[in-house]
Structure formats: C-alpha cells, structure tokens
Amino acid sequence: MQSLSGKIVSALLCAVFHSPLINNSEISNNAGKKTKEYKSRYKSSKEFNYSVHSLNDVNYEILEPKQKGNKKVVLLLHGGSYKVRLIDMYRRLAERISRTLNYCTVYNLDYRTLPEYKYPAQIEDTVAMFQEMQRQGVEANNIVFIGDSAGANLALTSTLYMRDNGMNLPSTIVCFSLWGDMTNSGKSVVDNCYRDPFGGVARRKKVEDNWDYLHRISAFAKDLDRSSPYVSSSFADFTDFPPVTLICGEAEMDRSANELAFDNMKNAGVDAELHVFDGMFHDFQLFPFFPETKRAFEIMKNRIIK
C-alpha cells in the first residue's frame, strides 16, 4: 500500500506538472539548458573525500569514504532524458548510495548530453569510464552500475554493447524507474497518464486528444531506430547479463518498459528481480523521505551485498 507521504507528494506533483501553466513537453529541454551553465554548490559530507577528474574531456567525480566498509565500487549514471548534466541532487544521491552499501566508493559520470552530443556519445562515455575504472585498479567483478530513468537505460545499453564486443561486464546492475522503451508502446503509457506527474496529462484532458503527445518521440530517439536494443534497452536479448534489479512505481507511465525488460531478462536466464511500488511515480527513488524509497534502497543493498 502506498504511504501517506507518497500519496500527498504524488498529488501535489500532478497538480503542478499537469497544470495549464506548465508545458510538460518542454520541462526536460528547459532543465537541460539550465544545467549547461549550472554551478554546483555541493560540499561533501565530512565522512567523504570528493574529487573531480576528466576523461577524454568528460568530467567524472569520485566520492570516496574516509573509512571504507565495502569493496564494491558504484558507477552512478544519472537521469534527465540525456539532456540534463550532472547536478547536486545526484551528488547527494551518491552519498546515500554509499552509506546504504556500507560506505563504498561511488563514481559519478557527467556524460555528454543533447543537443550537442547525440547517440551513441552517452554509451561511449560510459564504456570509457568503465574501462578507466579498471585501469585504476578496480576489478570488473566489484563494479556496480546504478542508474535512474535515462541513466538506467544507459546502464543496460552500455552493458549490452560491452557484452556484444567481448568486454568485461559489471558485477550487477540496479535500475531505478527504467526509461527503456523509446517507442512508447507500452500499455502503462496510457493507463498511467493521469497518475504519473512526469510526462502525463491532467485528468480534465481526454487521452484521444493527447495521443500524439503521450506517444511523442524523445529528442534522444529522433532519427534512430527506436526499437533497437541499443536505443530502447527493454527490447534487448539479455543473454549472459549480470544480475539486474529493476525498481519502479506502479503509477509510472514507463512501468510497461520495466516489465518488458524483466520478462526478456528472465527469458534469457538472467538473475533478475522486478519490484513495483504501489501508487508511486517515475523516479520516486530520488525522494529520500518516502518509506518506499527506504525500502527500495534496502532491496538494492540486499542484491549488491550478499
């Protein structure tokens, strides 16, 4: 059952983002533009060392606990429709992930984004970062990919690329609210369009009048084969993949994408789990005060630390 805080915040977000004053189709574009000139105010908590580095002119950050309790190392891949740069919200998320995983090191990748850098730049940056981590002495079987939304898709498509090219793979993958179907063909796109504040429409609007909007082509997938597994990871053949944990909200428009990915993983014999949280919306895991988020982090921990 959905928590009271989840119900309240979900209703408030729907009231805001489904308001006639908000152009939902431009939210990610506007957010992306703002982050291009974004100046971080982040200061790491006292239990961490924080540093910024560059790889092939792409920045990445290392959050390292002063007292390590876990040899696992996380590569965190942020969401934002491939338009949003790394922002402080994800730096704070890295701290929460590290604490949850008994103080592991977290790499935060500020991969190249749209509109300047199109597909496959994001996969190239992720693969290069994974290889660089190994050059720095981190064993592949200790590296964990964690991503949300577009970042979850990137975690899967990058692993798919590395598998297909005979490269080492991460030890496990955790996907928060996977955005993995660029065709928008899943049943939940319509079923949850009134319930998910991010990408949906107000209840006063008719689905048939907003069909094109609900099934719009993202800037990322424009001019691409949207059914390609390198673009839409939910359609992939996941044979020989490492364990994957999918965590999403029952009210997400992208719930079907998570379910499809899970079904394809199970059909390929992957050690996969899908956890769907009642009533919760896309990327609820970024809100630390929800009981559902705390439970999601417990699930993540149990899957990574065995």
C-alpha positions in Angstrom: 0.0 0.0 0.0 1.2 3.5 -0.9 2.5 5.6 2.0 0.7 8.7 3.1 3.7 10.9 2.1 3.7 9.2 -1.3 0.1 10.0 -1.8 0.4 13.6 -0.8 3.6 14.3 -2.9 2.2 12.5 -5.9 -1.0 14.6 -5.8 1.0 17.8 -5.4 3.3 17.0 -8.2 0.4 16.1 -10.5 -1.3 19.4 -9.6 1.9 21.3 -10.5 3.1 19.4 -13.6 -0.3 18.8 -15.1 -1.3 22.5 -14.6 -2.2 24.5 -17.7 0.6 26.8 -16.7 3.2 24.1 -17.3 4.3 22.9 -20.7 5.3 19.4 -19.8 6.9 18.7 -23.1 9.5 21.4 -22.5 10.4 20.5 -19.0 13.4 18.4 -19.9 14.6 20.9 -22.6 14.5 23.7 -20.1 16.2 21.7 -17.4 18.9 20.7 -19.8 19.6 24.3 -20.8 19.8 25.4 -17.2 22.3 22.6 -16.3 24.6 23.7 -19.1 25.5 26.7 -17.0 24.9 25.1 -13.7 27.3 26.0 -10.9 27.5 23.4 -8.2 27.2 24.4 -4.5 27.8 20.8 -3.3 30.1 20.2 -0.4 30.6 16.6 0.5 29.7 15.4 4.0 32.5 15.0 6.5 32.8 11.3 6.1 33.7 11.5 2.4 36.6 12.7 0.2 35.3 14.3 -3.0 37.3 14.9 -6.2 36.6 15.9 -9.8 38.5 14.3 -12.8 38.4 14.3 -16.6 38.5 11.5 -19.1 38.6 12.4 -22.8 37.2 15.9 -21.9 34.3 14.3 -20.0 34.2 15.0 -16.3 33.6 12.4 -13.6 33.6 12.6 -9.9 34.8 10.2 -7.2 33.1 10.1 -3.8 35.4 8.1 -1.5 34.5 7.3 2.1 37.3 8.1 4.5 36.7 4.7 6.1 35.7 2.2 3.5 33.4 -0.6 4.6 32.7 -2.3 1.2 35.0 -3.2 -1.7 32.2 -2.7 -4.2 32.5 0.4 -6.4 29.4 2.1 -7.9 29.3 3.8 -11.3 26.3 6.1 -11.0 24.5 7.1 -14.2 22.1 10.0 -13.7 18.8 10.5 -15.5 17.4 13.5 -17.3 16.4 12.4 -20.8 20.0 12.6 -21.9 19.7 16.4 -21.8 20.4 17.1 -18.1 24.0 17.4 -16.9 25.2 16.1 -13.5 23.7 18.2 -10.8 23.9 18.3 -7.0 20.9 16.1 -6.5 22.9 13.2 -7.9 25.9 14.1 -5.8 23.7 13.8 -2.7 22.3 10.6 -4.1 25.8 9.2 -4.4 26.3 9.8 -0.7 23.1 8.0 0.2 24.0 5.1 -2.0 27.5 4.9 -0.4 26.0 4.9 3.1 23.4 2.3 2.2 26.1 0.0 0.7 28.3 0.2 3.9 30.4 3.1 2.6 31.5 2.1 -0.8 33.2 4.4 -3.4 31.0 6.0 -6.0 32.0 7.3 -9.4 29.5 9.9 -10.8 29.8 10.3 -14.6 28.9 13.6 -16.2 28.4 12.1 -19.6 27.9 14.2 -22.7 24.3 15.3 -23.3 21.9 16.5 -26.0 21.6 18.5 -28.1 25.3 18.9 -28.7 26.1 15.2 -28.3 23.8 12.7 -29.8 23.7 8.9 -29.6 26.0 6.9 -29.2 28.1 9.5 -27.2 26.5 8.5 -23.9 27.3 4.8 -24.4 30.8 5.7 -25.5 31.4 7.8 -22.3 30.0 5.0 -20.1 32.1 2.3 -21.7 35.2 4.5 -21.5 34.5 5.2 -17.8 34.1 1.5 -17.0 37.4 0.8 -18.7 39.1 3.6 -16.9 37.9 2.3 -13.5 39.6 -1.0 -14.3 42.8 0.8 -15.3 42.7 2.5 -11.9 42.7 -1.0 -10.3 39.0 -1.6 -9.7 38.1 -5.1 -10.7 35.1 -5.5 -13.0 33.5 -8.0 -10.7 33.4 -5.3 -8.0 31.8 -2.6 -10.2 28.1 -2.0 -9.9 26.1 0.1 -12.4 23.3 2.1 -10.8 21.1 4.4 -13.0 17.8 6.1 -12.9 15.4 6.7 -15.8 17.7 7.5 -18.8 20.6 6.5 -16.7 19.1 3.1 -16.1 18.7 2.7 -19.9 22.3 3.8 -20.3 23.4 1.2 -17.8 21.7 -1.6 -19.8 22.6 -0.4 -23.3 26.3 0.1 -22.3 26.4 -3.4 -20.8 24.8 -4.7 -24.0 27.5 -3.0 -26.1 30.3 -4.4 -23.9 28.8 -7.9 -24.0 28.5 -7.8 -27.8 32.1 -6.7 -28.0 33.6 -9.3 -25.7 34.4 -6.9 -22.9 34.3 -7.3 -19.2 30.9 -6.6 -17.6 29.8 -5.0 -14.3 29.0 -7.4 -11.4 25.4 -6.3 -11.1 23.1 -3.5 -12.3 20.4 -1.6 -10.5 17.8 0.3 -12.5 15.5 2.9 -10.8 12.5 3.7 -13.0 14.0 2.4 -16.2 13.2 4.6 -19.3 13.8 1.8 -21.7 11.1 2.0 -24.5 11.5 4.9 -26.9 8.6 3.6 -28.9 6.2 4.5 -26.0 4.2 1.4 -27.0 3.6 0.0 -23.5 0.1 -0.2 -22.1 1.1 1.9 -19.0 1.8 4.9 -21.1 -1.9 5.4 -21.4 -3.1 3.6 -18.3 -1.0 5.8 -16.0 -1.0 9.1 -18.0 -3.2 10.8 -15.3 -1.2 9.3 -12.4 2.4 10.0 -13.3 3.3 13.7 -12.9 6.3 13.4 -15.2 5.1 13.1 -18.8 1.4 12.7 -18.2 -1.6 14.9 -18.7 -4.3 16.4 -16.4 -7.5 14.4 -15.8 -9.6 17.1 -17.5 -7.9 16.2 -20.8 -9.0 13.3 -23.0 -6.5 10.6 -23.9 -7.6 10.6 -27.5 -7.0 14.3 -27.8 -3.4 13.9 -26.4 -2.5 10.7 -28.1 0.4 12.2 -30.1 1.7 14.0 -27.0 1.7 10.8 -24.9 3.4 8.8 -27.7 5.8 11.6 -28.7 9.3 10.8 -29.9 12.0 11.9 -27.5 14.9 14.1 -28.7 17.3 11.3 -27.9 15.5 8.8 -30.2 14.8 11.2 -33.1 16.2 9.8 -36.4 17.1 6.5 -34.6 15.6 3.0 -34.8 13.5 3.3 -31.6 13.1 -0.5 -31.3 16.8 -1.1 -31.4 18.0 -2.5 -28.1 20.9 -0.1 -28.1 18.3 2.7 -28.0 15.5 1.0 -26.1 17.0 -1.5 -23.7 13.7 -3.1 -22.8 13.7 -4.9 -26.2 17.2 -6.5 -25.7 18.2 -10.1 -25.6 19.9 -10.1 -22.2 21.7 -13.4 -22.6 24.9 -13.6 -20.4 24.0 -10.4 -18.5 24.9 -10.0 -14.8 22.2 -9.8 -12.2 19.8 -7.0 -12.6 17.4 -5.3 -10.2 14.5 -3.2 -11.6 12.7 -0.9 -9.2 9.8 1.2 -10.4 6.5 2.7 -9.4 3.2 1.1 -10.1 1.8 4.5 -11.4 4.7 5.1 -13.8 4.0 5.7 -17.5 7.1 3.6 -18.0 6.1 0.7 -15.9 5.5 -1.5 -19.0 9.0 -0.8 -20.1 10.3 -2.2 -16.8 8.0 -5.2 -17.1 9.1 -5.9 -20.7 12.8 -5.7 -19.7 12.2 -8.0 -16.8 10.4 -10.6 -18.9 13.2 -10.5 -21.5 15.8 -10.9 -18.8 14.0 -13.9 -17.3 13.6 -15.5 -20.7 17.4 -15.1 -21.2 18.1 -16.8 -17.8 19.3 -13.7 -16.1 19.2 -13.4 -12.3 16.6 -10.6 -12.4 14.2 -9.1 -9.9 11.4 -6.6 -10.5 10.0 -4.6 -7.6 6.9 -2.4 -8.3 5.9 0.0 -5.6 2.1 0.7 -5.3 1.0 4.1 -6.4 4.5 5.5 -6.8 5.6 7.7 -9.8 8.6 7.9 -12.0 11.9 8.4 -10.2 10.3 8.4 -6.7 13.6 6.8 -5.5 15.2 10.3 -5.7 13.0 11.4 -2.8 14.8 10.2 0.3 11.9 10.7 2.8 9.5 8.2 1.3 9.2 4.9 3.1 9.1 3.4 -0.4 12.5 4.9 -1.2 13.9 3.4 2.0 12.6 0.0 1.1 14.0 0.4 -2.4 17.4 1.1 -1.0 17.1 -2.0 1.3 16.3 -4.1 -1.8 19.3 -2.6 -3.6 21.6 -3.3 -0.7 20.4 -6.9 -0.4 21.0 -7.5 -4.1 24.5 -6.0 -4.1 25.9 -7.1 -0.7 25.4 -10.8 -0.3 
